[in-house]
Amino acid sequence: MLEPESVHPDTGRTGTVATVLVLTSKPTGRTISQTTHMRPPDRSGREWTTDPREPEPLRLLATDMPAGAR
């Protein structure tokens, strides 16, 4: 499952998952393809697409540690 904030390892870009487009065959009901639409977290720049298996969850270090603390 994709996390809301992810990093794309091939490009190093960090972004949020906007949506995942799933194309399905009407006759068989099988998934044909999936595309993840990513956007920069600060809403600047251009959106990009990637395979939903590629983005990795963004891992923040010490998310609850106050600034200046060690």
PDB file of N, H, CA, C and O in Angstrom:
ATOM      1  N   MET A   1       0.849  -1.189   0.000  1.00  0.00           N
ATOM      2  CA  MET A   1       0.000   0.000   0.000  1.00  0.00           C
ATOM      3  C   MET A   1       0.885   1.239   0.000  1.00  0.00           C
ATOM      4  O   MET A   1       1.903   1.277   0.690  1.00  0.00           O
ATOM      5  N   LEU A   2       0.507   2.235  -0.757  1.00  0.00           N
ATOM      6  H   LEU A   2      -0.320   2.204  -1.318  1.00  0.00           H
ATOM      7  CA  LEU A   2       1.280   3.462  -0.854  1.00  0.00           C
ATOM      8  C   LEU A   2       0.992   4.388   0.322  1.00  0.00           C
ATOM      9  O   LEU A   2      -0.153   4.536   0.749  1.00  0.00           O
ATOM     10  N   GLU A   3       2.022   4.989   0.822  1.00  0.00           N
ATOM     11  H   GLU A   3       2.952   4.868   0.475  1.00  0.00           H
ATOM     12  CA  GLU A   3       1.890   5.971   1.893  1.00  0.00           C
ATOM     13  C   GLU A   3       1.550   7.318   1.271  1.00  0.00           C
ATOM     14  O   GLU A   3       1.874   7.550   0.107  1.00  0.00           O
ATOM     15  N   PRO A   4       0.895   8.224   2.028  1.00  0.00           N
ATOM     16  CA  PRO A   4       0.583   9.548   1.479  1.00  0.00           C
ATOM     17  C   PRO A   4       1.818  10.317   1.027  1.00  0.00           C
ATOM     18  O   PRO A   4       1.788  10.957  -0.024  1.00  0.00           O
ATOM     19  N   GLU A   5       2.912  10.269   1.801  1.00  0.00           N
ATOM     20  H   GLU A   5       2.937   9.749   2.655  1.00  0.00           H
ATOM     21  CA  GLU A   5       4.155  10.905   1.353  1.00  0.00           C
ATOM     22  C   GLU A   5       5.147   9.816   1.009  1.00  0.00           C
ATOM     23  O   GLU A   5       5.442   8.939   1.820  1.00  0.00           O
ATOM     24  N   SER A   6       5.655   9.888  -0.212  1.00  0.00           N
ATOM     25  H   SER A   6       5.415  10.601  -0.871  1.00  0.00           H
ATOM     26  CA  SER A   6       6.543   8.849  -0.709  1.00  0.00           C
ATOM     27  C   SER A   6       7.714   9.467  -1.445  1.00  0.00           C
ATOM     28  O   SER A   6       7.682  10.630  -1.846  1.00  0.00           O
ATOM     29  N   VAL A   7       8.756   8.652  -1.613  1.00  0.00           N
ATOM     30  H   VAL A   7       8.782   7.707  -1.287  1.00  0.00           H
ATOM     31  CA  VAL A   7       9.901   9.066  -2.406  1.00  0.00           C
ATOM     32  C   VAL A   7      10.010   8.108  -3.593  1.00  0.00           C
ATOM     33  O   VAL A   7       9.839   6.898  -3.444  1.00  0.00           O
ATOM     34  N   HIS A   8      10.292   8.658  -4.759  1.00  0.00           N
ATOM     35  H   HIS A   8      10.431   9.641  -4.880  1.00  0.00           H
ATOM     36  CA  HIS A   8      10.457   7.863  -5.970  1.00  0.00           C
ATOM     37  C   HIS A   8      11.943   7.559  -6.101  1.00  0.00           C
ATOM     38  O   HIS A   8      12.723   8.464  -6.399  1.00  0.00           O
ATOM     39  N   PRO A   9      12.362   6.299  -5.886  1.00  0.00           N
ATOM     40  CA  PRO A   9      13.797   5.984  -5.839  1.00  0.00           C
ATOM     41  C   PRO A   9      14.558   6.254  -7.131  1.00  0.00           C
ATOM     42  O   PRO A   9      15.738   6.601  -7.079  1.00  0.00           O
ATOM     43  N   ASP A  10      13.916   6.106  -8.288  1.00  0.00           N
ATOM     44  H   ASP A  10      12.957   5.825  -8.330  1.00  0.00           H
ATOM     45  CA  ASP A  10      14.617   6.337  -9.560  1.00  0.00           C
ATOM     46  C   ASP A  10      14.992   7.798  -9.763  1.00  0.00           C
ATOM     47  O   ASP A  10      16.054   8.101 -10.307  1.00  0.00           O
ATOM     48  N   THR A  11      14.115   8.711  -9.322  1.00  0.00           N
ATOM     49  H   THR A  11      13.253   8.465  -8.880  1.00  0.00           H
ATOM     50  CA  THR A  11      14.368  10.135  -9.537  1.00  0.00           C
ATOM     51  C   THR A  11      14.784  10.873  -8.269  1.00  0.00           C
ATOM     52  O   THR A  11      15.362  11.957  -8.346  1.00  0.00           O
ATOM     53  N   GLY A  12      14.490  10.287  -7.088  1.00  0.00           N
ATOM     54  H   GLY A  12      14.020   9.407  -7.026  1.00  0.00           H
ATOM     55  CA  GLY A  12      14.786  10.960  -5.824  1.00  0.00           C
ATOM     56  C   GLY A  12      13.750  12.016  -5.452  1.00  0.00           C
ATOM     57  O   GLY A  12      13.901  12.707  -4.444  1.00  0.00           O
ATOM     58  N   ARG A  13      12.707  12.143  -6.253  1.00  0.00           N
ATOM     59  H   ARG A  13      12.585  11.581  -7.072  1.00  0.00           H
ATOM     60  CA  ARG A  13      11.669  13.146  -5.975  1.00  0.00           C
ATOM     61  C   ARG A  13      10.781  12.676  -4.836  1.00  0.00           C
ATOM     62  O   ARG A  13      10.450  11.495  -4.734  1.00  0.00           O
ATOM     63  N   THR A  14      10.400  13.622  -3.980  1.00  0.00           N
ATOM     64  H   THR A  14      10.669  14.581  -4.063  1.00  0.00           H
ATOM     65  CA  THR A  14       9.492  13.347  -2.881  1.00  0.00           C
ATOM     66  C   THR A  14       8.149  13.971  -3.199  1.00  0.00           C
ATOM     67  O   THR A  14       8.084  15.090  -3.707  1.00  0.00           O
ATOM     68  N   GLY A  15       7.073  13.249  -2.901  1.00  0.00           N
ATOM     69  H   GLY A  15       7.126  12.339  -2.489  1.00  0.00           H
ATOM     70  CA  GLY A  15       5.756  13.778  -3.198  1.00  0.00           C
ATOM     71  C   GLY A  15       4.655  13.056  -2.461  1.00  0.00           C
ATOM     72  O   GLY A  15       4.891  12.114  -1.705  1.00  0.00           O
ATOM     73  N   THR A  16       3.454  13.520  -2.702  1.00  0.00           N
ATOM     74  H   THR A  16       3.263  14.285  -3.316  1.00  0.00           H
ATOM     75  CA  THR A  16       2.277  12.881  -2.132  1.00  0.00           C
ATOM     76  C   THR A  16       1.512  12.186  -3.249  1.00  0.00           C
ATOM     77  O   THR A  16       1.506  12.639  -4.394  1.00  0.00           O
ATOM     78  N   VAL A  17       0.878  11.098  -2.903  1.00  0.00           N
ATOM     79  H   VAL A  17       0.883  10.730  -1.973  1.00  0.00           H
ATOM     80  CA  VAL A  17       0.094  10.352  -3.874  1.00  0.00           C
ATOM     81  C   VAL A  17      -1.218  11.094  -4.080  1.00  0.00           C
ATOM     82  O   VAL A  17      -2.001  11.249  -3.143  1.00  0.00           O
ATOM     83  N   ALA A  18      -1.457  11.550  -5.300  1.00  0.00           N
ATOM     84  H   ALA A  18      -0.820  11.424  -6.061  1.00  0.00           H
ATOM     85  CA  ALA A  18      -2.704  12.246  -5.613  1.00  0.00           C
ATOM     86  C   ALA A  18      -3.799  11.229  -5.907  1.00  0.00           C
ATOM     87  O   ALA A  18      -4.907  11.333  -5.381  1.00  0.00           O
ATOM     88  N   THR A  19      -3.488  10.250  -6.744  1.00  0.00           N
ATOM     89  H   THR A  19      -2.588  10.166  -7.171  1.00  0.00           H
ATOM     90  CA  THR A  19      -4.460   9.213  -7.091  1.00  0.00           C
ATOM     91  C   THR A  19      -3.742   8.050  -7.755  1.00  0.00           C
ATOM     92  O   THR A  19      -2.602   8.182  -8.198  1.00  0.00           O
ATOM     93  N   VAL A  20      -4.412   6.925  -7.817  1.00  0.00           N
ATOM     94  H   VAL A  20      -5.339   6.818  -7.457  1.00  0.00           H
ATOM     95  CA  VAL A  20      -3.915   5.771  -8.561  1.00  0.00           C
ATOM     96  C   VAL A  20      -4.982   5.417  -9.586  1.00  0.00           C
ATOM     97  O   VAL A  20      -6.116   5.096  -9.231  1.00  0.00           O
ATOM     98  N   LEU A  21      -4.609   5.479 -10.857  1.00  0.00           N
ATOM     99  H   LEU A  21      -3.688   5.740 -11.145  1.00  0.00           H
ATOM    100  CA  LEU A  21      -5.511   5.162 -11.956  1.00  0.00           C
ATOM    101  C   LEU A  21      -5.381   3.677 -12.273  1.00  0.00           C
ATOM    102  O   LEU A  21      -4.284   3.190 -12.548  1.00  0.00           O
ATOM    103  N   VAL A  22      -6.491   2.966 -12.235  1.00  0.00           N
ATOM    104  H   VAL A  22      -7.382   3.362 -12.012  1.00  0.00           H
ATOM    105  CA  VAL A  22      -6.506   1.534 -12.526  1.00  0.00           C
ATOM    106  C   VAL A  22      -7.343   1.307 -13.779  1.00  0.00           C
ATOM    107  O   VAL A  22      -8.532   1.626 -13.807  1.00  0.00           O
ATOM    108  N   LEU A  23      -6.717   0.754 -14.817  1.00  0.00           N
ATOM    109  H   LEU A  23      -5.751   0.495 -14.795  1.00  0.00           H
ATOM    110  CA  LEU A  23      -7.433   0.415 -16.050  1.00  0.00           C
ATOM    111  C   LEU A  23      -7.835  -1.056 -15.972  1.00  0.00           C
ATOM    112  O   LEU A  23      -7.002  -1.931 -15.736  1.00  0.00           O
ATOM    113  N   THR A  24      -9.130  -1.310 -16.177  1.00  0.00           N
ATOM    114  H   THR A  24      -9.806  -0.599 -16.369  1.00  0.00           H
ATOM    115  CA  THR A  24      -9.675  -2.656 -16.052  1.00  0.00           C
ATOM    116  C   THR A  24     -10.354  -3.063 -17.359  1.00  0.00           C
ATOM    117  O   THR A  24     -11.032  -2.255 -17.993  1.00  0.00           O
ATOM    118  N   SER A  25     -10.166  -4.318 -17.753  1.00  0.00           N
ATOM    119  H   SER A  25      -9.615  -4.974 -17.238  1.00  0.00           H
ATOM    120  CA  SER A  25     -10.813  -4.855 -18.944  1.00  0.00           C
ATOM    121  C   SER A  25     -12.290  -5.098 -18.639  1.00  0.00           C
ATOM    122  O   SER A  25     -12.620  -5.772 -17.663  1.00  0.00           O
ATOM    123  N   LYS A  26     -13.176  -4.553 -19.469  1.00  0.00           N
ATOM    124  H   LYS A  26     -12.908  -4.006 -20.262  1.00  0.00           H
ATOM    125  CA  LYS A  26     -14.616  -4.768 -19.262  1.00  0.00           C
ATOM    126  C   LYS A  26     -15.019  -6.239 -19.424  1.00  0.00           C
ATOM    127  O   LYS A  26     -15.753  -6.762 -18.585  1.00  0.00           O
ATOM    128  N   PRO A  27     -14.558  -6.917 -20.478  1.00  0.00           N
ATOM    129  CA  PRO A  27     -15.000  -8.307 -20.648  1.00  0.00           C
ATOM    130  C   PRO A  27     -14.529  -9.257 -19.541  1.00  0.00           C
ATOM    131  O   PRO A  27     -15.279 -10.137 -19.116  1.00  0.00           O
ATOM    132  N   THR A  28     -13.299  -9.081 -19.079  1.00  0.00           N
ATOM    133  H   THR A  28     -12.690  -8.367 -19.423  1.00  0.00           H
ATOM    134  CA  THR A  28     -12.745 -10.034 -18.111  1.00  0.00           C
ATOM    135  C   THR A  28     -12.732  -9.511 -16.674  1.00  0.00           C
ATOM    136  O   THR A  28     -12.663 -10.299 -15.730  1.00  0.00           O
ATOM    137  N   GLY A  29     -12.797  -8.184 -16.500  1.00  0.00           N
ATOM    138  H   GLY A  29     -12.853  -7.544 -17.266  1.00  0.00           H
ATOM    139  CA  GLY A  29     -12.714  -7.615 -15.155  1.00  0.00           C
ATOM    140  C   GLY A  29     -11.306  -7.608 -14.590  1.00  0.00           C
ATOM    141  O   GLY A  29     -11.111  -7.272 -13.421  1.00  0.00           O
ATOM    142  N   ARG A  30     -10.322  -7.971 -15.397  1.00  0.00           N
ATOM    143  H   ARG A  30     -10.480  -8.244 -16.346  1.00  0.00           H
ATOM    144  CA  ARG A  30      -8.933  -8.020 -14.945  1.00  0.00           C
ATOM    145  C   ARG A  30      -8.279  -6.652 -15.063  1.00  0.00           C
ATOM    146  O   ARG A  30      -8.596  -5.868 -15.958  1.00  0.00           O
ATOM    147  N   THR A  31      -7.366  -6.383 -14.150  1.00  0.00           N
ATOM    148  H   THR A  31      -7.109  -7.020 -13.424  1.00  0.00           H
ATOM    149  CA  THR A  31      -6.608  -5.141 -14.190  1.00  0.00           C
ATOM    150  C   THR A  31      -5.603  -5.199 -15.334  1.00  0.00           C
ATOM    151  O   THR A  31      -4.841  -6.158 -15.452  1.00  0.00           O
ATOM    152  N   ILE A  32      -5.606  -4.168 -16.173  1.00  0.00           N
ATOM    153  H   ILE A  32      -6.226  -3.389 -16.077  1.00  0.00           H
ATOM    154  CA  ILE A  32      -4.684  -4.085 -17.299  1.00  0.00           C
ATOM    155  C   ILE A  32      -3.424  -3.333 -16.894  1.00  0.00           C
ATOM    156  O   ILE A  32      -2.311  -3.778 -17.172  1.00  0.00           O
ATOM    157  N   SER A  33      -3.606  -2.189 -16.235  1.00  0.00           N
ATOM    158  H   SER A  33      -4.511  -1.828 -16.009  1.00  0.00           H
ATOM    159  CA  SER A  33      -2.452  -1.406 -15.791  1.00  0.00           C
ATOM    160  C   SER A  33      -2.859  -0.501 -14.641  1.00  0.00           C
ATOM    161  O   SER A  33      -4.041  -0.240 -14.419  1.00  0.00           O
ATOM    162  N   GLN A  34      -1.847  -0.026 -13.912  1.00  0.00           N
ATOM    163  H   GLN A  34      -0.886  -0.238 -14.092  1.00  0.00           H
ATOM    164  CA  GLN A  34      -2.046   0.921 -12.822  1.00  0.00           C
ATOM    165  C   GLN A  34      -1.001   2.016 -12.953  1.00  0.00           C
ATOM    166  O   GLN A  34       0.154   1.744 -13.282  1.00  0.00           O
ATOM    167  N   THR A  35      -1.408   3.263 -12.693  1.00  0.00           N
ATOM    168  H   THR A  35      -2.346   3.485 -12.426  1.00  0.00           H
ATOM    169  CA  THR A  35      -0.499   4.404 -12.751  1.00  0.00           C
ATOM    170  C   THR A  35      -0.731   5.277 -11.529  1.00  0.00           C
ATOM    171  O   THR A  35      -1.869   5.639 -11.227  1.00  0.00           O
ATOM    172  N   THR A  36       0.341   5.616 -10.828  1.00  0.00           N
ATOM    173  H   THR A  36       1.265   5.322 -11.073  1.00  0.00           H
ATOM    174  CA  THR A  36       0.257   6.509  -9.679  1.00  0.00           C
ATOM    175  C   THR A  36       0.550   7.928 -10.130  1.00  0.00           C
ATOM    176  O   THR A  36       1.526   8.170 -10.840  1.00  0.00           O
ATOM    177  N   HIS A  37      -0.291   8.864  -9.720  1.00  0.00           N
ATOM    178  H   HIS A  37      -1.083   8.667  -9.144  1.00  0.00           H
ATOM    179  CA  HIS A  37      -0.078  10.278  -9.991  1.00  0.00           C
ATOM    180  C   HIS A  37       0.444  10.912  -8.710  1.00  0.00           C
ATOM    181  O   HIS A  37      -0.223  10.884  -7.676  1.00  0.00           O
ATOM    182  N   MET A  38       1.647  11.486  -8.786  1.00  0.00           N
ATOM    183  H   MET A  38       2.189  11.509  -9.626  1.00  0.00           H
ATOM    184  CA  MET A  38       2.321  12.078  -7.628  1.00  0.00           C
ATOM    185  C   MET A  38       2.396  13.587  -7.808  1.00  0.00           C
ATOM    186  O   MET A  38       2.445  14.088  -8.931  1.00  0.00           O
ATOM    187  N   ARG A  39       2.403  14.307  -6.686  1.00  0.00           N
ATOM    188  H   ARG A  39       2.363  13.901  -5.773  1.00  0.00           H
ATOM    189  CA  ARG A  39       2.594  15.760  -6.744  1.00  0.00           C
ATOM    190  C   ARG A  39       3.552  16.173  -5.629  1.00  0.00           C
ATOM    191  O   ARG A  39       3.603  15.531  -4.580  1.00  0.00           O
ATOM    192  N   PRO A  40       4.320  17.259  -5.863  1.00  0.00           N
ATOM    193  CA  PRO A  40       5.244  17.733  -4.833  1.00  0.00           C
ATOM    194  C   PRO A  40       4.478  18.093  -3.557  1.00  0.00           C
ATOM    195  O   PRO A  40       3.357  18.595  -3.636  1.00  0.00           O
ATOM    196  N   PRO A  41       5.070  17.842  -2.376  1.00  0.00           N
ATOM    197  CA  PRO A  41       4.354  18.088  -1.123  1.00  0.00           C
ATOM    198  C   PRO A  41       3.991  19.553  -0.889  1.00  0.00           C
ATOM    199  O   PRO A  41       3.011  19.836  -0.200  1.00  0.00           O
ATOM    200  N   ASP A  42       4.756  20.485  -1.444  1.00  0.00           N
ATOM    201  H   ASP A  42       5.552  20.255  -2.003  1.00  0.00           H
ATOM    202  CA  ASP A  42       4.461  21.905  -1.247  1.00  0.00           C
ATOM    203  C   ASP A  42       3.569  22.468  -2.357  1.00  0.00           C
ATOM    204  O   ASP A  42       3.365  23.679  -2.439  1.00  0.00           O
ATOM    205  N   ARG A  43       3.035  21.576  -3.215  1.00  0.00           N
ATOM    206  H   ARG A  43       3.201  20.592  -3.148  1.00  0.00           H
ATOM    207  CA  ARG A  43       2.136  21.931  -4.315  1.00  0.00           C
ATOM    208  C   ARG A  43       2.813  22.757  -5.414  1.00  0.00           C
ATOM    209  O   ARG A  43       2.131  23.292  -6.287  1.00  0.00           O
ATOM    210  N   SER A  44       4.126  22.864  -5.381  1.00  0.00           N
ATOM    211  H   SER A  44       4.680  22.429  -4.671  1.00  0.00           H
ATOM    212  CA  SER A  44       4.824  23.581  -6.452  1.00  0.00           C
ATOM    213  C   SER A  44       5.352  22.562  -7.462  1.00  0.00           C
ATOM    214  O   SER A  44       5.412  21.367  -7.174  1.00  0.00           O
ATOM    215  N   GLY A  45       5.717  23.024  -8.595  1.00  0.00           N
ATOM    216  H   GLY A  45       5.668  23.996  -8.829  1.00  0.00           H
ATOM    217  CA  GLY A  45       6.286  22.128  -9.595  1.00  0.00           C
ATOM    218  C   GLY A  45       5.229  21.321 -10.317  1.00  0.00           C
ATOM    219  O   GLY A  45       4.031  21.573 -10.188  1.00  0.00           O
ATOM    220  N   ARG A  46       5.686  20.362 -11.066  1.00  0.00           N
ATOM    221  H   ARG A  46       6.660  20.157 -11.170  1.00  0.00           H
ATOM    222  CA  ARG A  46       4.798  19.577 -11.904  1.00  0.00           C
ATOM    223  C   ARG A  46       4.534  18.211 -11.291  1.00  0.00           C
ATOM    224  O   ARG A  46       5.393  17.616 -10.639  1.00  0.00           O
ATOM    225  N   GLU A  47       3.327  17.740 -11.522  1.00  0.00           N
ATOM    226  H   GLU A  47       2.630  18.223 -12.052  1.00  0.00           H
ATOM    227  CA  GLU A  47       2.989  16.379 -11.120  1.00  0.00           C
ATOM    228  C   GLU A  47       3.700  15.398 -12.045  1.00  0.00           C
ATOM    229  O   GLU A  47       4.089  15.760 -13.155  1.00  0.00           O
ATOM    230  N   TRP A  48       3.867  14.171 -11.595  1.00  0.00           N
ATOM    231  H   TRP A  48       3.550  13.878 -10.693  1.00  0.00           H
ATOM    232  CA  TRP A  48       4.461  13.145 -12.430  1.00  0.00           C
ATOM    233  C   TRP A  48       3.752  11.823 -12.175  1.00  0.00           C
ATOM    234  O   TRP A  48       3.052  11.660 -11.175  1.00  0.00           O
ATOM    235  N   THR A  49       3.944  10.886 -13.090  1.00  0.00           N
ATOM    236  H   THR A  49       4.513  11.018 -13.902  1.00  0.00           H
ATOM    237  CA  THR A  49       3.324   9.572 -12.961  1.00  0.00           C
ATOM    238  C   THR A  49       4.407   8.519 -12.814  1.00  0.00           C
ATOM    239  O   THR A  49       5.542   8.696 -13.256  1.00  0.00           O
ATOM    240  N   THR A  50       4.026   7.418 -12.182  1.00  0.00           N
ATOM    241  H   THR A  50       3.104   7.273 -11.823  1.00  0.00           H
ATOM    242  CA  THR A  50       4.948   6.308 -11.987  1.00  0.00           C
ATOM    243  C   THR A  50       4.155   5.036 -11.752  1.00  0.00           C
ATOM    244  O   THR A  50       2.940   5.076 -11.556  1.00  0.00           O
ATOM    245  N   ASP A  51       4.832   3.934 -11.771  1.00  0.00           N
ATOM    246  H   ASP A  51       5.819   3.902 -11.931  1.00  0.00           H
ATOM    247  CA  ASP A  51       4.231   2.644 -11.439  1.00  0.00           C
ATOM    248  C   ASP A  51       3.979   2.627  -9.927  1.00  0.00           C
ATOM    249  O   ASP A  51       4.859   3.033  -9.168  1.00  0.00           O
ATOM    250  N   PRO A  52       2.813   2.172  -9.466  1.00  0.00           N
ATOM    251  CA  PRO A  52       2.514   2.207  -8.035  1.00  0.00           C
ATOM    252  C   PRO A  52       3.439   1.345  -7.175  1.00  0.00           C
ATOM    253  O   PRO A  52       3.461   1.500  -5.954  1.00  0.00           O
ATOM    254  N   ARG A  53       4.199   0.445  -7.789  1.00  0.00           N
ATOM    255  H   ARG A  53       4.182   0.319  -8.781  1.00  0.00           H
ATOM    256  CA  ARG A  53       5.135  -0.390  -7.020  1.00  0.00           C
ATOM    257  C   ARG A  53       6.460   0.319  -6.748  1.00  0.00           C
ATOM    258  O   ARG A  53       7.243  -0.144  -5.919  1.00  0.00           O
ATOM    259  N   GLU A  54       6.723   1.438  -7.434  1.00  0.00           N
ATOM    260  H   GLU A  54       6.086   1.814  -8.108  1.00  0.00           H
ATOM    261  CA  GLU A  54       8.020   2.098  -7.311  1.00  0.00           C
ATOM    262  C   GLU A  54       8.171   3.031  -6.107  1.00  0.00           C
ATOM    263  O   GLU A  54       9.192   2.953  -5.423  1.00  0.00           O
ATOM    264  N   PRO A  55       7.211   3.906  -5.814  1.00  0.00           N
ATOM    265  CA  PRO A  55       7.423   4.828  -4.682  1.00  0.00           C
ATOM    266  C   PRO A  55       7.580   4.075  -3.355  1.00  0.00           C
ATOM    267  O   PRO A  55       6.908   3.074  -3.107  1.00  0.00           O
ATOM    268  N   GLU A  56       8.473   4.576  -2.523  1.00  0.00           N
ATOM    269  H   GLU A  56       9.019   5.389  -2.725  1.00  0.00           H
ATOM    270  CA  GLU A  56       8.702   4.004  -1.204  1.00  0.00           C
ATOM    271  C   GLU A  56       8.244   5.009  -0.155  1.00  0.00           C
ATOM    272  O   GLU A  56       8.360   6.217  -0.363  1.00  0.00           O
ATOM    273  N   PRO A  57       7.720   4.519   0.978  1.00  0.00           N
ATOM    274  CA  PRO A  57       7.283   5.448   2.031  1.00  0.00           C
ATOM    275  C   PRO A  57       8.429   6.353   2.480  1.00  0.00           C
ATOM    276  O   PRO A  57       9.567   5.909   2.630  1.00  0.00           O
ATOM    277  N   LEU A  58       8.109   7.614   2.688  1.00  0.00           N
ATOM    278  H   LEU A  58       7.184   7.975   2.566  1.00  0.00           H
ATOM    279  CA  LEU A  58       9.093   8.559   3.194  1.00  0.00           C
ATOM    280  C   LEU A  58       9.262   8.290   4.678  1.00  0.00           C
ATOM    281  O   LEU A  58       8.289   8.318   5.431  1.00  0.00           O
ATOM    282  N   ARG A  59      10.485   8.032   5.102  1.00  0.00           N
ATOM    283  H   ARG A  59      11.276   8.010   4.491  1.00  0.00           H
ATOM    284  CA  ARG A  59      10.750   7.736   6.509  1.00  0.00           C
ATOM    285  C   ARG A  59      11.378   8.959   7.159  1.00  0.00           C
ATOM    286  O   ARG A  59      12.510   9.331   6.849  1.00  0.00           O
ATOM    287  N   LEU A  60      10.634   9.575   8.058  1.00  0.00           N
ATOM    288  H   LEU A  60       9.714   9.273   8.310  1.00  0.00           H
ATOM    289  CA  LEU A  60      11.142  10.737   8.768  1.00  0.00           C
ATOM    290  C   LEU A  60      11.924  10.273   9.988  1.00  0.00           C
ATOM    291  O   LEU A  60      11.537   9.306  10.644  1.00  0.00           O
ATOM    292  N   LEU A  61      13.007  10.949  10.290  1.00  0.00           N
ATOM    293  H   LEU A  61      13.321  11.735   9.756  1.00  0.00           H
ATOM    294  CA  LEU A  61      13.805  10.629  11.463  1.00  0.00           C
ATOM    295  C   LEU A  61      13.336  11.458  12.643  1.00  0.00           C
ATOM    296  O   LEU A  61      13.197  12.676  12.528  1.00  0.00           O
ATOM    297  N   ALA A  62      13.093  10.825  13.760  1.00  0.00           N
ATOM    298  H   ALA A  62      13.206   9.835  13.854  1.00  0.00           H
ATOM    299  CA  ALA A  62      12.712  11.498  15.003  1.00  0.00           C
ATOM    300  C   ALA A  62      11.558  12.466  14.773  1.00  0.00           C
ATOM    301  O   ALA A  62      11.707  13.667  14.994  1.00  0.00           O
ATOM    302  N   THR A  63      10.429  11.966  14.339  1.00  0.00           N
ATOM    303  H   THR A  63      10.308  10.990  14.160  1.00  0.00           H
ATOM    304  CA  THR A  63       9.297  12.823  14.003  1.00  0.00           C
ATOM    305  C   THR A  63       8.724  13.575  15.199  1.00  0.00           C
ATOM    306  O   THR A  63       8.140  14.646  15.033  1.00  0.00           O
ATOM    307  N   ASP A  64       8.885  13.026  16.402  1.00  0.00           N
ATOM    308  H   ASP A  64       9.360  12.156  16.537  1.00  0.00           H
ATOM    309  CA  ASP A  64       8.309  13.678  17.577  1.00  0.00           C
ATOM    310  C   ASP A  64       9.361  14.408  18.426  1.00  0.00           C
ATOM    311  O   ASP A  64       9.057  14.852  19.533  1.00  0.00           O
ATOM    312  N   MET A  65      10.589  14.533  17.918  1.00  0.00           N
ATOM    313  H   MET A  65      10.836  14.172  17.019  1.00  0.00           H
ATOM    314  CA  MET A  65      11.656  15.173  18.680  1.00  0.00           C
ATOM    315  C   MET A  65      11.613  16.683  18.460  1.00  0.00           C
ATOM    316  O   MET A  65      11.601  17.131  17.314  1.00  0.00           O
ATOM    317  N   PRO A  66      11.589  17.493  19.554  1.00  0.00           N
ATOM    318  CA  PRO A  66      11.576  18.939  19.396  1.00  0.00           C
ATOM    319  C   PRO A  66      12.865  19.449  18.753  1.00  0.00           C
ATOM    320  O   PRO A  66      13.922  18.827  18.857  1.00  0.00           O
ATOM    321  N   ALA A  67      12.748  20.596  18.087  1.00  0.00           N
ATOM    322  H   ALA A  67      11.890  21.101  18.003  1.00  0.00           H
ATOM    323  CA  ALA A  67      13.916  21.205  17.427  1.00  0.00           C
ATOM    324  C   ALA A  67      15.012  21.486  18.445  1.00  0.00           C
ATOM    325  O   ALA A  67      14.733  21.981  19.538  1.00  0.00           O
ATOM    326  N   GLY A  68      16.232  21.182  18.103  1.00  0.00           N
ATOM    327  H   GLY A  68      16.459  20.780  17.216  1.00  0.00           H
ATOM    328  CA  GLY A  68      17.383  21.442  18.963  1.00  0.00           C
ATOM    329  C   GLY A  68      17.669  20.344  19.960  1.00  0.00           C
ATOM    330  O   GLY A  68      18.711  20.379  20.613  1.00  0.00           O
ATOM    331  N   ALA A  69      16.791  19.371  20.106  1.00  0.00           N
ATOM    332  H   ALA A  69      15.943  19.343  19.575  1.00  0.00           H
ATOM    333  CA  ALA A  69      17.009  18.267  21.049  1.00  0.00           C
ATOM    334  C   ALA A  69      17.840  17.184  20.387  1.00  0.00           C
ATOM    335  O   ALA A  69      17.781  17.002  19.171  1.00  0.00           O
ATOM    336  N   ARG A  70      18.604  16.474  21.180  1.00  0.00           N
ATOM    337  H   ARG A  70      18.652  16.622  22.168  1.00  0.00           H
ATOM    338  CA  ARG A  70      19.416  15.372  20.661  1.00  0.00           C
ATOM    339  C   ARG A  70      19.172  14.126  21.440  1.00  0.00           C
ATOM    340  O   ARG A  70      19.768  13.089  21.149  1.00  0.00           O
TER     341      ARG A  70
END
